[in-house]
Amino acid sequence: MFVPQTLYEPVLLDDNDECIVHQGDAFPTESEAQKVHETWRAEGRTERMAINLVPLYDSAEQWQADR
């Protein structure tokens, strides 16, 4: 069974309905994604933050088989 690589995507969330308002690219580790949150806080960002886990497939067939 294929196990996709997981990418970590730091995001800013809307305060009202938790929609993503900005995506901060993607990183191979959670600790690297967390550094983006630290940078945003240092820059004065006050929005809620989260890290999305995004599976990375090599093909649509792999994705389909994993559904």
N, C-alpha and C positions, 0 to 999 in steps of 0.2 A: 504494500500500500504506500502510495506517495504521501509524504508529509511536507506540506509547503513551508518555505521559509517565512518567518513572521517579521514584518517591518513595524516599527514603532513611529507613530505620527503624532507629534504634539499639535494640539488644536486649542483655539479660543472658542468659548461657548457663549451664546446669547443668554442673558440672565433670565429672560422670560420663559422660553420654551426649550432650552438646552440644544438649540440648533447650532451647528458649527458655523462660525462667522469668519474663521481664518484657519488655514492649514499651514503648518510650519515644515513642510517637506517630510521626509521619512528617513529613519535611521535604523541600523542593524541591531541596536541594543536600546533597552529602556533607559539606561543611564545616560546615553547620548541625547535621547529625546528630552530627558529631564533637564539637561543643560540649556535647552531652548527656553523652557519655562523659567529657569533662573535668569536668563538674559532678559526675557520679557518683563519679569518682576523688577529687575534692576533698571529697566527703561521706564518704569512707572505704570506698566499695564496692570489693570485691576479686574479685568474680565475673569470669569471662571475658566479654569484650564483643565484639560484632560489629555490622556494619551490613548489614541486609537491603536488597536492591534490589527494589522492588515496582512492577511495571508497572501503570499506571492506564488502564483502558479506559473508553470512553464507553458501551459496550454489550456484552452477551454475544455478539452477532454479531461484533463486532470481535475479541473474545477468541477465539472459535471460528475465525475466519479466520486468526488468528495462530498457532494450534496446530500 
